[in-house]
Amino acid sequence: MIQITFITNDCRTVTAEDGISLLRIAIREAAGIPFKCGGGVCGTCLCRIERGLAHADAVKPRERRHLTEAELAAGYRLACQTFVTGDVAVSWVPRKPPAEPSGEPPADAPA
């Protein structure tokens, strides 16, 4: 078993079998990595492996469509495409919650 630390989720640490995708672990553990397609098309599950990058598998072609070589070297990956074989710590930019309606019309609305 390996340990995954979700830094953005209060450094929550979970255990998982090795060879599983970061997104699958995040979904199973309700860790909070944002996602939409789950297949490397949209890029929503962008995350950064802060520790343990050597435990991630090879970069996939779908990731190369979203990330530069510099970003990949800095540890950025797509969680849906990244399978880990050892302990890692991962962070991401959390989704912004939807704005609450103020009850006032938008500034550009006709009067």
C-alpha positions as CSV (number, residue, x, y, z in Angstrom):
1,M,0.0,0.0,0.0
2,I,1.1,3.6,-0.7
3,Q,0.2,6.9,0.9
4,I,-1.3,9.8,-0.9
5,T,-1.3,13.2,0.8
6,F,-3.8,15.7,-0.5
7,I,-2.1,18.9,0.5
8,T,-5.0,21.2,-0.6
9,N,-7.4,19.1,1.5
10,D,-5.8,19.9,4.8
11,C,-2.9,17.5,4.2
12,R,-5.3,14.6,4.4
13,T,-3.4,11.3,3.9
14,V,-5.0,8.1,2.6
15,T,-3.7,4.7,1.7
16,A,-4.2,3.0,-1.7
17,E,-3.0,0.2,-3.8
18,D,-0.1,1.1,-6.0
19,G,-0.7,1.6,-9.8
20,I,-4.0,3.5,-9.3
21,S,-4.6,6.9,-10.8
22,L,-4.6,10.0,-8.6
23,L,-8.1,10.9,-9.8
24,R,-9.5,7.5,-8.9
25,I,-8.0,7.8,-5.4
26,A,-9.3,11.4,-5.1
27,I,-12.8,10.4,-6.1
28,R,-12.9,7.3,-3.9
29,E,-11.7,9.3,-0.9
30,A,-13.7,12.5,-1.6
31,A,-10.4,14.4,-1.6
32,G,-11.5,17.3,-3.8
33,I,-9.4,17.3,-6.9
34,P,-11.7,18.9,-9.5
35,F,-12.6,17.0,-12.6
36,K,-15.1,16.8,-15.4
37,C,-14.2,14.3,-18.2
38,G,-11.9,11.9,-16.3
39,G,-10.1,11.1,-19.6
40,G,-7.5,13.8,-20.2
41,V,-9.5,15.8,-22.6
42,C,-10.6,18.8,-20.5
43,G,-7.5,19.4,-18.2
44,T,-9.8,20.2,-15.2
45,C,-7.9,17.7,-13.0
46,L,-4.6,19.6,-13.2
47,C,-2.6,19.0,-10.1
48,R,1.0,19.3,-8.9
49,I,2.9,16.4,-7.3
50,E,4.7,18.3,-4.6
51,R,6.6,15.2,-3.2
52,G,7.2,11.8,-4.8
53,L,7.2,12.8,-8.5
54,A,9.6,9.8,-9.1
55,H,6.7,7.6,-8.1
56,A,4.5,8.8,-11.0
57,D,4.3,7.0,-14.3
58,A,5.4,8.4,-17.6
59,V,3.7,11.5,-19.0
60,K,0.9,10.6,-21.4
61,P,0.3,12.3,-24.8
62,R,-3.0,13.8,-23.5
63,E,-1.1,15.5,-20.7
64,R,1.4,17.0,-23.3
65,R,-1.6,18.7,-25.0
66,H,-2.3,20.7,-21.8
67,L,1.1,21.1,-20.2
68,T,4.5,22.6,-21.2
69,E,7.8,20.8,-20.6
70,A,8.5,23.3,-17.8
71,E,5.2,22.6,-16.1
72,L,5.8,18.8,-16.4
73,A,9.3,19.3,-14.9
74,A,7.8,21.3,-12.1
75,G,5.5,18.3,-11.2
76,Y,2.3,19.4,-12.8
77,R,0.2,16.5,-14.1
78,L,-3.4,15.6,-15.0
79,A,-4.7,13.5,-12.1
80,C,-6.8,11.3,-14.4
81,Q,-3.7,10.3,-16.4
82,T,-1.2,9.9,-13.6
83,F,-0.7,6.5,-12.0
84,V,1.4,6.3,-8.9
85,T,3.5,3.5,-7.5
86,G,4.8,5.0,-4.3
87,D,4.0,7.7,-1.7
88,V,3.2,11.1,-3.2
89,A,1.8,14.5,-2.0
90,V,-0.4,16.4,-4.4
91,S,-1.9,19.9,-4.5
92,W,-4.3,21.7,-6.8
93,V,-6.2,24.9,-7.2
94,P,-9.6,24.4,-5.6
95,R,-12.7,25.3,-7.6
96,K,-14.3,28.6,-6.7
97,P,-17.8,28.1,-5.2
98,P,-20.6,29.6,-7.3
99,A,-21.3,33.2,-6.5
100,E,-24.4,33.8,-4.4
101,P,-27.0,35.9,-6.1
102,S,-27.1,39.4,-4.6
103,G,-30.7,40.0,-5.6
104,E,-29.7,43.0,-7.7
105,P,-29.6,42.9,-11.5
106,P,-26.2,42.7,-13.2
107,A,-24.5,46.1,-13.8
108,D,-24.9,45.7,-17.6
109,A,-28.6,44.8,-17.4
110,P,-31.0,47.3,-19.2
111,A,-32.9,49.5,-16.8
